[in-house]
């Protein structure tokens, strides 16, 4: 499925005398450009350390695969779920099923600041008038706060999802942090194969035609022939919540 980098491929060192400095994103990306997802996660775990490395997961329709691979490397790597207050109950059930199945030991729900919600979305209708502002207060800002104690994070974006994801690197600089995209190079068939061979439970909404699941007001079923993420913010120009574009 993937060409793998040699096991003994040199990992760019941290700068001498600067224990908190991070390896260079460009060097890491070059090292891992052809690596398989597990190898990318393993290197991230090795160079960053478990306590300073987080996985951000929506527990959506394809989240199980990244979480399975993470759990193969280290099930204690912290996993952050942005609980916006608008998640489907099925997503919460899927989270609980995956925690049990994969033995994840450190899954954290990240909630918006209640004072900010009171000021900026007092009637819980901001999604309908200004979805970017809603995502800012319910996703982007809570994640920025949650990531202050981490040096790097991983996520499940794939190039085949298209749009702004078409050209994502394997490793990139994200402000002061590194961001790892272990699934950047996978194909839909790879995702399916990993899910099947591991016996991963599907998201409960997948069987009803939801190919990508986010918040309730901003997610609809996809229709035949539509892109996988066509049901997200349907009818608007919005395609990303902002955590990958504004952090
Ligand atoms: S996806 Fe929709 S409901 Fe969720 S935070 Fe963004 S705008 Fe708000």
Boltz pocket constraint, residues with backbone or C-beta under 6 A from the ligand:
constraints:
  - pocket:
      binder: B
      contacts: [[A, 84], [A, 86], [A, 126], [A, 127], [A, 130], [A, 131], [A, 132], [A, 134], [A, 135], [A, 136], [A, 138], [A, 139], [A, 214], [A, 215], [A, 216], [A, 217], [A, 218], [A, 241]]
      max_distance: 6.0
